[in-house]
Amino acid sequence: MDRNIVIVLVFALSILGPTLIIAAAGFASISALGRNPSAAPKIFTGMVVQLMVAVAIAVIALLILFQLYS
């Protein structure tokens, strides 16, 4: 497979993957807050942890991309 194609695929996955996770976390947290507003601290903590994992995945994917490119 051509090296440029691999780089584009990794770059696309490193953008799309975390973006979908962040969108899903936001949707789920807003839905949960709408159903049970008194559980806001627990929902917020879980959402922040999930967003941190998504950002870590994005950073690792970008590091892999730059390692492939250099």
Rosetta silent file (secondary structure, phi, psi, omega in degrees, C-alpha in Angstrom):
SEQUENCE: MDRNIVIVLVFALSILGPTLIIAAAGFASISALGRNPSAAPKIFTGMVVQLMVAVAIAVIALLILFQLYS
SCORE:     score description
SCORE:     0.000 S_00000001
   1 L     0.000  143.490 -178.572    0.000    0.000    0.000 S_00000001
   2 L   -65.860  141.837 -176.789    1.232    3.475   -0.799 S_00000001
   3 H   -64.077  -36.269 -179.948    2.704    5.345    2.165 S_00000001
   4 H   -66.629  -34.731  177.929    0.637    8.453    1.497 S_00000001
   5 H   -65.863  -41.982  178.200   -2.589    6.455    1.609 S_00000001
   6 H   -62.492  -42.022 -179.803   -1.628    5.017    4.994 S_00000001
   7 H   -64.256  -42.368  178.765   -0.846    8.475    6.306 S_00000001
   8 H   -65.162  -40.802  179.029   -4.193    9.830    5.119 S_00000001
   9 H   -64.474  -44.499  179.034   -6.056    6.887    6.680 S_00000001
  10 H   -64.252  -41.390  178.771   -4.323    7.279   10.032 S_00000001
  11 H   -63.318  -43.074  179.322   -4.948   11.028    9.962 S_00000001
  12 H   -63.960  -42.671  178.811   -8.628   10.520    9.151 S_00000001
  13 H   -67.937  -34.517 -179.822   -9.044    7.975   11.935 S_00000001
  14 H   -71.259  -19.274  176.050   -7.219   10.175   14.410 S_00000001
  15 H   -93.495  -46.870 -174.403   -9.727   12.938   13.695 S_00000001
  16 H   -70.988  -38.794 -178.056  -12.935   10.955   13.242 S_00000001
  17 H   -59.344  -60.276  179.396  -12.518    8.545   16.157 S_00000001
  18 H   -63.230  -31.884  178.535  -12.198   11.065   18.983 S_00000001
  19 H   -63.411  -42.497  177.759  -14.743   13.368   17.341 S_00000001
  20 H   -66.165  -37.482  178.485  -17.351   10.613   17.417 S_00000001
  21 H   -65.613  -43.567  179.534  -16.493    9.786   21.038 S_00000001
  22 H   -63.994  -41.245  178.202  -16.831   13.440   22.068 S_00000001
  23 H   -64.432  -42.651  179.216  -20.169   13.722   20.254 S_00000001
  24 H   -65.833  -39.635  178.881  -21.470   10.538   21.874 S_00000001
  25 H   -64.561  -43.212  178.772  -20.321   11.682   25.328 S_00000001
  26 H   -63.539  -44.876  179.636  -22.020   15.032   24.920 S_00000001
  27 H   -62.969  -45.841 -178.059  -25.270   13.496   23.709 S_00000001
  28 H   -66.440  -38.943 -178.754  -25.339   10.872   26.457 S_00000001
  29 H   -69.895  -39.324  177.957  -24.538   13.347   29.217 S_00000001
  30 H   -66.727  -38.950  177.219  -27.206   15.829   28.110 S_00000001
  31 H   -64.520  -42.326  179.815  -29.752   13.017   27.871 S_00000001
  32 H   -67.227  -38.875  177.627  -28.810   11.746   31.322 S_00000001
  33 H   -66.487  -33.051  177.273  -29.006   15.228   32.821 S_00000001
  34 H   -67.551  -32.855 -179.905  -32.445   15.657   31.298 S_00000001
  35 H   -82.602  -35.723 -174.819  -33.645   12.462   32.948 S_00000001
  36 L  -143.920   83.379 -177.003  -31.945   12.913   36.326 S_00000001
  37 H   -65.488  -23.415 -178.203  -30.646   16.412   37.091 S_00000001
  38 H   -72.861  -14.275  179.824  -29.705   15.513   40.668 S_00000001
  39 H   -95.059   22.680 -175.891  -26.973   13.158   39.400 S_00000001
  40 H   -57.937  -43.384 -179.403  -25.068   16.000   37.715 S_00000001
  41 H   -62.170  -41.225  179.413  -21.763   15.574   39.637 S_00000001
  42 H   -67.915  -41.017  179.580  -21.495   11.872   38.798 S_00000001
  43 H   -65.483  -42.377 -179.136  -22.447   12.438   35.163 S_00000001
  44 H   -63.984  -41.674  179.494  -19.974   15.301   34.830 S_00000001
  45 H   -62.890  -45.666  178.428  -17.121   13.235   36.308 S_00000001
  46 H   -63.681  -38.036  179.489  -17.778   10.341   33.960 S_00000001
  47 H   -67.166  -41.065  179.668  -18.027   12.656   30.977 S_00000001
  48 H   -64.387  -41.540  178.243  -14.724   14.379   31.799 S_00000001
  49 H   -63.136  -43.081  179.633  -12.935   11.036   32.130 S_00000001
  50 H   -64.425  -39.966  178.531  -14.358    9.877   28.804 S_00000001
  51 H   -67.603  -36.505  176.916  -13.306   13.102   27.079 S_00000001
  52 H   -64.603  -39.143  176.790   -9.789   12.794   28.489 S_00000001
  53 H   -65.006  -40.272  178.685   -9.528    9.276   27.074 S_00000001
  54 H   -63.676  -41.161  178.135  -10.742   10.523   23.686 S_00000001
  55 H   -67.150  -38.194  177.891   -8.134   13.279   23.649 S_00000001
  56 H   -63.823  -39.826  176.693   -5.430   10.789   24.644 S_00000001
  57 H   -62.189  -41.808  179.665   -6.435    8.533   21.751 S_00000001
  58 H   -64.085  -42.243  179.920   -6.223   11.505   19.393 S_00000001
  59 H   -65.367  -43.175  178.934   -2.761   12.476   20.635 S_00000001
  60 H   -63.267  -41.568  178.694   -1.460    8.923   20.332 S_00000001
  61 H   -64.271  -39.452  177.965   -2.857    8.633   16.814 S_00000001
  62 H   -68.475  -36.290  175.456   -1.212   11.897   15.803 S_00000001
  63 H   -63.664  -39.672  175.842    2.099   10.750   17.288 S_00000001
  64 H   -63.483  -41.502  179.008    1.843    7.567   15.233 S_00000001
  65 H   -60.959  -46.850 -179.319    1.078    9.677   12.169 S_00000001
  66 H   -68.353  -30.331  175.826    4.120   11.874   12.680 S_00000001
  67 H   -68.318  -38.386  177.623    6.278    8.795   13.307 S_00000001
  68 H   -67.918  -36.205 -175.386    5.114    7.307    9.999 S_00000001
  69 H   -74.417  -32.721 -177.243    5.699   10.575    8.172 S_00000001
  70 L   -86.454    0.000    0.000    9.248   11.160    9.394 S_00000001
